[in-house]
Amino acid sequence: MLFTDYIAEHLTPDGRGGVIVPNGIVATAQNAYVTLRKFLIEDSLVAVVSLPAGVFRPYSGVKTSILVLDKKLARKIDNVLFLKINADGFDLGDQRRPTKENDLPEAERMVKAWRRETFKTGFETHLTFKPVEKVFLLKGRACSLQAELFFGEKVKAVSSETVALGDAAMFSNGGTPSKSNPTFWQGDIPWVSPKDMKSLIITDTEDHVSAEAIESSATKLLPAETVLCVVRSGILKHTLPVAIIARPMCTNQDILAIAPDKARLNPKFLLFVLKGRSAEILRDGIKTGVTVQSFHNGFFKTFEIPLPPLEEQHRIIDEIGSYQKIIDSARQILDAYEPRIPPGPDWRQVTFEELCERMQYGLSDPLNQNGEGVKTFRMNELVRGRAVDNGAMKRAKLNANETEKYRLAKGDVLFNRTNSIEHVGRTGIFSLDGEYVFASYLIRLSIRRDIAEPEYVNAYMNTREFQTSVKSLASRAVGQSNISASSLAGYEIPLPPLDEQRRIVAELDTEKAQLESVLALVPRFETKIQRVMDSVWGDDEDS
């Protein structure tokens, strides 16, 4: 802002110039920015040329505009020309490869015609443009100079000053002490790697290092309230892990440490800003064509963030903090809940072989994601004791006989027999409408309805007692465990009379309904948090 103001102030009475500015200059609603735009409109602004976001990649992906200044012309005309460029001869990817589409020559012709006052009604061009009266611009509360606003496009009013993160924070990377020196890994200093980035606040880590390890490697001891962001990991395909450390820690080389200037930027506010814009950061910052996802060098230094006054940052933190407490409490309740079925003294023990009409392995045909064939359940679709269609299920192309052989019926219980030991035994009941089959590493249990309710069997198989005990049947190899159908067949579970089974299922259903209401709080208050951050970015209102 100061740079733009300096240029405009130092033009001679008949001087002209141009300046490329980030979106904040044309959109931010803070008083200083509005005052600058009013001055430009009244003094020297003759045209605003909107550029597509990404024209300055790989250095920056921010949206920019060109302000054309001409003091002599500005005194003679009553309008400002708004013009939109969609292409500059290069694609908007990281490599900026040449393309045929290039609006720059035509834009230059239009601006020259505008400056020479030969730009008349009916001017023919393929570009989107509109002359707008200065009086109209000055009437606007924010004096917005976003070109898209005048082309009928939805734009955001940025309510805070925007700054490049590099202007409000310092950055550093970590390292990994030598694994060949065991004393390096026998200290008490937390060492953060991507596997520790599972919550917004990190209080401890899986690995710890010694002071000697820090002195002898690239890792650095960071102060409390440093913000951390994973910058190299496969998880960046879909998630941006960010966190803040509660005490001094160090990190490995896959994590970027961001130390905000606390006189301007509260660390928790920065944490919420990065979390709230994670999708945009992943979209604009990740390198293309790499095996392991990582960010462009310097991306975070040029990434623009809103910077309201500290008092406003504190207010936002308090509001989000109140919502986060509700989310955390709801998750604690969900994590703590375990269905319990204490056996009665007269219940009999029944093996799965007695309990089931059949125990069947699933199909081993190849699966696809192109929408061809029958939806096929795998382990990941067994969620909280149910077989769930998540909308992204893989499919198997089967003939009629194969489909009939593996088609699931309501009440079938699916048991995961092969995976790492923590996932072996995962169980869910099928209760959906439609045609579904199941994959080879699942076992279908078709329950005998004359002696057992499938919902009861499924409920018991999801208790901690069963899940802990059944793993003892697993044969283990490197990274894999397996429970065969024959091993499971001889396993006994307590079986009460049918009426008691139904009473237990009804009681558990009541508990689950209460849990669902608790679970519903999580997305509701996550939405509230997102709305708060959207308001900071100006996404909740039209300019």
Secondary structure, DSSP 4 states (H G I P E B T S, - for coil): -HHHHHHHHTS-TT-EEEEEEEHHHHH--SHHHHHHHHHHHHHTEEEEEEEPTTTTTTT----EEEEEEEHHHHTT-SEEEEEE---EEE-SSTT--EEEEE-HHHHHHHHHHHHTT---TT---SSEEEEEEHHHHHHSSS----GGGGGT---B---S-EEEGGGTEEEEE-----TT-GGGGSSSEEEE-GGG-SSSEE---SEEE-HHHHHTSS---B-TT-EEEE-BSGGGGT---EEEESS-BEE-TTEEEEEE-TTT--HHHHHHHHHHTHHHHHHHHBPSS-SS-BBPTTHHHH-EEE---HHHHHHHHHHHHHHHHHHHHHHHHHHH-----PPPTTPEEEEHHHHEEEEEE-B-S--BSSS-SEEEE-GGGEETTEE---S---EE---HHHHHHH---TT-EEEE-EESTTTTT-EEE---SS-EEEBTTEEEEEE-TTT--HHHHHHHHTSHHHHHHHGGG-EEETTEEE--HHHHHT-EEEE--HHHHHHHHHHHHHHHHHHHHHHHHHHHHHHHHHHHHHHHHTTTSB-
